[in-house]
Amino acid sequence: MTDAVPVFDYPASEEWFPLSPLPLSDDGIQQITRQVIARGGRQNKRHARTLSEHLKLVWQAEAHEIPIQVGVIYVPHTWPVTCHPAPVRVFSVRYPAGYEETIEEMVHRAPQPQDNLATTRPMEATTVDLPGGTAYRTHWAESADTGYPRIRAETEHVDHYFRSEACPDETVLLSANWSCDNVGSGVVELVDQIAASLRVVSPGSGNGPRPVLAAPDGRVVFAETQIGRGMRPLAQHGFVVIEQGVLTLLDSDRQPIDSAPLPQVQASKRGITGGAVVALTLANGEKYNVSPGWGAHRGSLSLPGLGNPVKDAANTLVRCVENGGGTVS
């Protein structure tokens, strides 16, 4: 079956986009970006432009360099300015017979960090039983500079390598990687579910990728957040984390300051700051002033919200509170 295609199931959510056939054409990229723009708002237009460039530079280039067969990406509705344009991506690859590396060599080849990368989770290699046969599974993570002071983005990887009865002389790879700060818990479990659905089929068989899996909970992280209570500063490089319906404030060392369920959070933008500071009142009555992203721009000549992404991040934070059932004024 020389034309066999390794396909898999993926989450049934409008935030997940299939990328096939590959390599992506300009029309395919435009179709995805139009769907992102259709969500409405200035930020989604900006997000669509960033996503378009990402798809052109990454997916088109990789699909020409390695034999990518099928891919999907996660493009969240709500994203802070520093969010990766597609924080989760999953794709399948068919390495032809005679490929220069065996499965064992591919699995045990240590990741080679570049100058701006650092391995944060050593590679773990195990064997797992999939419906298509025994697979080698690797799991590791790395962090990289983001261009923002004190902020490093961590990316987690899970790969499955196996041989299929449909093409026994070839190596099939299911590769998944994601931005840890921009997706919630449960992604590893999701990737294992995707791997369990991996199958090699003939084109035109009708057994293609299916959007049938449950999507994991999302996570939104606003890094470099200036946090204060009244006139008292609590963090210059803190974090606002929204996950599983809860808003949590963390200090510069990621230690908890306070938290509350989103329906019990009140948010309003401080007009005197040009909309770059959000006033949050939590369930316990405590009030905080937060300026997401301002820590990365502290010391610059521009005012918050003028010529930098702070105001956009503040708008996104307010929208997150509103979408989570909180009160916005």
Backbone torsions as a table, in degrees:
resi	resn	phi	psi	omega
1	MET	NA	74.9	-173.7
2	THR	-66.3	-22.5	-179.1
3	ASP	-101.9	19.7	-179.1
4	ALA	-63.2	148.3	-178.3
5	VAL	-127.2	125.3	174.5
6	PRO	-79.8	117.6	-178.0
7	VAL	-120.8	167.8	-176.5
8	PHE	-155.9	165.0	175.6
9	ASP	-87.1	157.6	179.6
10	TYR	-146.2	169.7	-174.3
11	PRO	-63.2	142.3	176.6
12	ALA	-86.6	84.2	-178.1
13	SER	-152.0	144.0	179.3
14	GLU	-71.2	-4.8	174.6
15	GLU	-87.7	-6.5	179.2
16	TRP	-107.9	128.1	-174.9
17	PHE	-118.6	124.6	173.7
18	PRO	-74.4	142.5	-179.2
19	LEU	-120.1	73.2	177.4
20	SER	-147.8	146.2	3.0
21	PRO	-75.5	159.8	178.6
22	LEU	-115.3	150.3	-0.4
23	PRO	-67.7	152.6	-178.5
24	LEU	-65.7	137.4	173.6
25	SER	-87.0	166.5	176.4
26	ASP	-60.7	-36.0	178.4
27	ASP	-65.2	-39.4	178.6
28	GLY	-64.3	-40.8	178.2
29	ILE	-65.9	-42.8	180.0
30	GLN	-64.2	-35.5	179.1
31	GLN	-63.4	-42.5	179.1
32	ILE	-66.5	-45.7	-177.9
33	THR	-66.1	-32.0	176.6
34	ARG	-64.6	-37.3	178.7
35	GLN	-66.9	-35.2	177.1
36	VAL	-68.5	-43.3	179.2
37	ILE	-61.9	-34.6	-177.4
38	ALA	-63.7	-14.8	177.1
39	ARG	-67.4	-22.7	176.4
40	GLY	93.8	156.1	175.8
41	GLY	93.7	154.5	-178.7
42	ARG	-64.0	-38.1	-176.4
43	GLN	-65.6	-36.9	179.4
44	ASN	-68.5	-31.1	173.9
45	LYS	-64.4	-43.1	178.7
46	ARG	-67.0	-40.8	178.3
47	HIS	-61.6	-40.6	-179.6
48	ALA	-62.7	-40.2	178.2
49	ARG	-64.7	-43.4	178.8
50	THR	-64.0	-42.4	179.6
51	LEU	-64.0	-40.5	179.6
52	SER	-59.9	-46.1	179.1
53	GLU	-64.4	-39.2	178.9
54	HIS	-61.9	-45.2	-179.4
55	LEU	-64.6	-39.0	179.9
56	LYS	-67.9	-45.1	-174.7
57	LEU	-76.2	-39.4	-173.5
58	VAL	-93.1	-57.9	-172.9
59	TRP	-69.3	-43.4	-179.8
60	GLN	-64.6	-41.9	-179.4
61	ALA	-65.9	-46.4	-177.7
62	GLU	-67.2	-38.0	-178.8
63	ALA	-66.3	-23.4	176.1
64	HIS	-84.3	-27.3	-177.1
65	GLU	-86.7	-36.5	178.8
66	ILE	-127.0	153.0	-172.5
67	PRO	-78.7	65.5	177.3
68	ILE	-64.9	132.5	-177.6
69	GLN	-101.9	-53.8	-176.6
70	VAL	-138.1	142.6	178.3
71	GLY	-144.6	155.0	171.8
72	VAL	-138.2	151.5	176.1
73	ILE	-132.4	156.2	176.6
74	TYR	-107.4	122.2	179.0
75	VAL	-122.9	98.4	-172.5
76	PRO	-68.3	152.8	176.1
77	HIS	-64.8	-43.5	-175.6
78	THR	-111.9	127.8	-177.1
79	TRP	-149.1	135.6	173.9
80	PRO	-74.5	167.7	-174.2
81	VAL	-59.6	-34.9	-177.1
82	THR	-84.5	4.8	-176.9
83	CYS	-70.1	143.0	172.9
84	HIS	-63.2	139.0	-176.9
85	PRO	-60.7	-30.1	176.2
86	ALA	-137.6	83.6	-169.5
87	PRO	-67.8	-10.9	172.8
88	VAL	-133.2	135.6	173.9
89	ARG	-141.0	140.3	-179.8
90	VAL	-134.4	135.2	178.4
91	PHE	-151.3	158.0	178.3
92	SER	-113.0	148.7	-176.4
93	VAL	-135.0	140.7	171.8
94	ARG	-112.0	112.0	174.5
95	TYR	-89.3	123.9	-173.7
96	PRO	-68.4	162.1	176.0
97	ALA	-57.0	141.8	-178.7
98	GLY	85.1	5.8	176.7
99	TYR	-58.0	145.2	-168.2
100	GLU	-65.3	-13.8	-179.4
101	GLU	-121.5	142.6	171.6
102	THR	-79.9	169.3	177.8
103	ILE	-58.2	-45.0	-177.6
104	GLU	-60.6	-39.8	179.7
105	GLU	-67.6	-37.6	179.2
106	MET	-67.9	-41.7	-177.4
107	VAL	-65.7	-45.3	-172.0
108	HIS	-91.9	3.1	174.9
109	ARG	-70.7	119.2	-177.7
110	ALA	-70.0	140.1	174.6
111	PRO	-57.5	142.9	-179.5
112	GLN	-106.6	93.1	-178.0
113	PRO	-60.8	139.9	174.6
114	GLN	-84.2	-177.2	-175.0
115	ASP	-59.5	-33.8	-176.4
116	ASN	-99.0	11.2	-178.8
117	LEU	-114.4	151.0	175.7
118	ALA	-143.5	131.1	178.7
119	THR	-72.9	122.6	-178.8
120	THR	-106.0	-14.0	176.0
121	ARG	-139.4	112.3	-179.1
122	PRO	-58.7	149.2	-178.2
123	MET	-65.5	132.4	172.8
124	GLU	-111.4	126.9	179.9
125	ALA	-117.0	125.6	179.8
126	THR	-136.8	172.1	173.1
127	THR	-111.9	141.2	-180.0
128	VAL	-134.7	151.7	178.5
129	ASP	-94.7	120.9	175.7
130	LEU	-112.5	161.0	178.9
131	PRO	-55.5	-29.6	-180.0
132	GLY	-86.5	-4.5	-179.6
133	GLY	137.6	-174.9	178.9
134	THR	-78.8	134.7	-178.8
135	ALA	-123.1	151.3	169.8
136	TYR	-91.6	129.8	-177.2
137	ARG	-118.1	128.7	176.3
138	THR	-117.1	148.7	-178.1
139	HIS	-143.9	122.0	178.9
140	TRP	-156.8	170.7	-177.9
141	ALA	-145.1	155.2	179.1
142	GLU	-143.7	158.8	175.6
143	SER	-123.8	153.0	-176.9
144	ALA	-141.9	155.8	174.6
145	ASP	-65.0	146.3	179.3
146	THR	-108.1	-10.2	-173.9
147	GLY	94.5	-9.6	175.2
148	TYR	-101.9	137.2	179.9
149	PRO	-55.9	134.6	173.9
150	ARG	68.5	5.1	-179.3
151	ILE	-110.8	123.5	172.9
152	ARG	-121.8	138.4	-179.0
153	ALA	-96.0	127.8	179.4
154	GLU	-99.6	131.9	179.1
155	THR	-119.0	132.4	-179.3
156	GLU	-108.4	145.3	-176.1
157	HIS	-129.5	136.0	168.7
158	VAL	-133.5	123.5	-179.8
159	ASP	-123.7	144.3	175.0
160	HIS	-123.0	126.7	176.9
161	TYR	-115.7	132.7	176.0
162	PHE	-159.1	167.5	176.8
163	ARG	-107.5	135.0	-178.5
164	SER	-104.1	148.7	175.8
165	GLU	-62.5	-27.3	-179.6
166	ALA	-69.1	-30.0	178.4
167	CYS	-144.6	74.4	-171.1
168	PRO	-65.0	-19.5	-178.5
169	ASP	-92.6	1.4	-176.6
170	GLU	-115.4	157.5	176.7
171	THR	-102.9	128.1	176.2
172	VAL	-104.3	132.5	178.2
173	LEU	-119.8	129.4	168.6
174	LEU	-109.2	113.9	-174.3
175	SER	-115.1	134.5	177.8
176	ALA	-135.5	135.8	172.6
177	ASN	-144.5	152.3	-174.9
178	TRP	-152.8	154.8	177.1
179	SER	-83.0	115.5	-171.7
180	CYS	-63.4	-32.5	-177.5
181	ASP	-78.9	-12.8	-173.7
182	ASN	-111.8	2.0	174.9
183	VAL	-135.6	153.1	-175.8
184	GLY	-86.5	-171.0	179.0
185	SER	-68.3	157.0	176.9
186	GLY	102.0	-1.5	-178.2
187	VAL	-70.9	-38.8	178.0
188	VAL	-59.6	-45.4	178.7
189	GLU	-62.5	-39.1	178.0
190	LEU	-62.3	-45.0	-179.4
191	VAL	-61.6	-39.0	178.1
192	ASP	-66.4	-34.2	174.9
193	GLN	-66.4	-41.1	177.4
194	ILE	-61.4	-43.1	179.4
195	ALA	-62.3	-38.0	-179.9
196	ALA	-66.4	-19.2	179.2
197	SER	-95.7	-3.7	-175.4
198	LEU	-62.4	131.1	179.8
199	ARG	-148.7	151.6	179.3
200	VAL	-106.6	120.5	-172.0
201	VAL	-128.1	166.5	176.1
202	SER	-89.3	137.0	177.4
203	PRO	-56.3	138.8	-179.9
204	GLY	83.6	3.4	-179.5
205	SER	-77.5	-12.9	-176.8
206	GLY	83.2	-0.5	-179.3
207	ASN	-104.0	65.3	-177.1
208	GLY	-98.4	-168.9	177.7
209	PRO	-58.5	139.2	-177.1
210	ARG	-126.5	130.4	176.1
211	PRO	-84.8	82.0	-173.7
212	VAL	-126.9	-6.2	-176.0
213	LEU	-89.5	159.9	176.7
214	ALA	-80.8	136.5	179.7
215	ALA	-79.3	140.1	177.7
216	PRO	-72.4	162.1	177.4
217	ASP	-63.1	142.3	178.8
218	GLY	-86.0	164.2	175.8
219	ARG	-138.1	136.0	174.9
220	VAL	-122.2	126.9	-178.8
221	VAL	-121.3	123.9	173.2
222	PHE	-101.9	105.8	-177.5
223	ALA	-88.7	171.6	178.9
224	GLU	50.5	43.7	-177.7
225	THR	-93.3	128.1	173.0
226	GLN	-82.6	123.2	-175.2
227	ILE	-123.9	133.5	177.6
228	GLY	-145.4	158.6	173.9
229	ARG	-120.6	108.6	-172.5
230	GLY	64.3	-126.9	177.9
231	MET	-92.6	1.3	-175.6
232	ARG	-94.8	116.5	177.6
233	PRO	-74.0	136.9	178.6
234	LEU	-110.6	-27.8	179.7
235	ALA	-161.5	134.5	173.4
236	GLN	-93.7	-24.3	-177.9
237	HIS	-131.8	48.5	-176.4
238	GLY	-86.1	-167.2	-175.3
239	PHE	-141.0	144.2	166.3
240	VAL	-113.9	121.1	-177.6
241	VAL	-117.2	129.1	176.2
242	ILE	-118.5	117.3	-178.0
243	GLU	-154.0	135.6	177.4
244	GLN	52.9	41.0	174.9
245	GLY	75.7	15.5	-179.0
246	VAL	-125.4	135.1	173.8
247	LEU	-99.9	128.8	-178.5
248	THR	-127.9	134.5	174.0
249	LEU	-99.7	130.2	178.1
250	LEU	-121.6	147.2	177.8
251	ASP	-81.1	-172.1	-175.0
252	SER	-65.0	-19.8	177.2
253	ASP	-100.4	16.1	-180.0
254	ARG	64.3	25.5	175.3
255	GLN	-91.0	141.3	-175.4
256	PRO	-63.8	136.9	171.5
257	ILE	-102.8	-49.2	-178.8
258	ASP	-169.1	164.3	178.3
259	SER	-157.8	162.5	177.8
260	ALA	-164.9	150.5	172.3
261	PRO	-61.0	142.7	-177.3
262	LEU	-55.3	-39.3	179.0
263	PRO	-62.8	-15.0	-179.4
264	GLN	-107.9	22.6	178.7
265	VAL	-113.0	135.8	172.9
266	GLN	-110.4	135.1	-178.8
267	ALA	-132.0	138.5	174.5
268	SER	-150.2	145.6	179.9
269	LYS	-88.7	138.3	178.7
270	ARG	-79.2	110.2	-176.4
271	GLY	-62.5	-31.2	-176.4
272	ILE	-66.7	-19.1	-178.8
273	THR	-98.5	9.3	-177.8
274	GLY	74.6	19.4	178.5
275	GLY	84.1	11.5	-178.1
276	ALA	-91.0	-9.7	179.2
277	VAL	-117.8	133.6	179.5
278	VAL	-110.8	129.2	174.9
279	ALA	-91.0	122.4	-179.6
280	LEU	-114.2	129.9	172.0
281	THR	-115.6	120.9	-176.1
282	LEU	-93.5	177.1	-172.9
283	ALA	-60.8	-30.1	-178.2
284	ASN	-83.9	3.8	179.1
285	GLY	90.6	-8.5	179.2
286	GLU	-68.9	139.8	-178.7
287	LYS	-115.7	136.5	-178.3
288	TYR	-133.1	145.4	170.2
289	ASN	-105.3	124.1	-177.9
290	VAL	-127.1	140.8	178.6
291	SER	-129.1	89.6	-174.3
292	PRO	-66.5	129.0	179.4
293	GLY	88.5	-9.9	-176.1
294	TRP	-69.1	-26.9	179.1
295	GLY	-61.8	-28.8	179.2
296	ALA	-79.0	-15.8	-176.8
297	HIS	-113.5	4.3	-178.3
298	ARG	-61.6	130.8	-179.8
299	GLY	95.7	-8.1	177.4
300	SER	-78.4	163.6	-177.0
301	LEU	-80.4	-18.6	-178.0
302	SER	-80.7	147.5	178.0
303	LEU	-77.9	154.5	176.8
304	PRO	-54.0	131.7	177.0
305	GLY	86.9	-5.6	179.8
306	LEU	-115.3	108.1	176.7
307	GLY	77.4	13.2	175.8
308	ASN	-146.0	169.5	-171.9
309	PRO	-81.8	7.4	-175.2
310	VAL	-61.9	-45.6	-177.9
311	LYS	-64.4	-39.3	178.3
312	ASP	-64.2	-40.6	178.8
313	ALA	-64.5	-38.2	177.7
314	ALA	-63.5	-41.4	177.4
315	ASN	-61.3	-41.1	179.6
316	THR	-65.2	-40.7	179.4
317	LEU	-61.4	-44.8	179.0
318	VAL	-62.5	-40.4	179.6
319	ARG	-65.8	-36.4	177.2
320	CYS	-61.7	-43.1	178.8
321	VAL	-62.7	-44.3	-178.9
322	GLU	-65.2	-44.1	-179.8
323	ASN	-65.7	-26.2	-179.7
324	GLY	-87.1	4.9	177.2
325	GLY	96.4	6.2	178.6
326	GLY	-78.5	176.7	-179.5
327	THR	-98.9	130.5	-179.5
328	VAL	-123.3	133.9	178.4
329	SER	-134.9	NA	NA
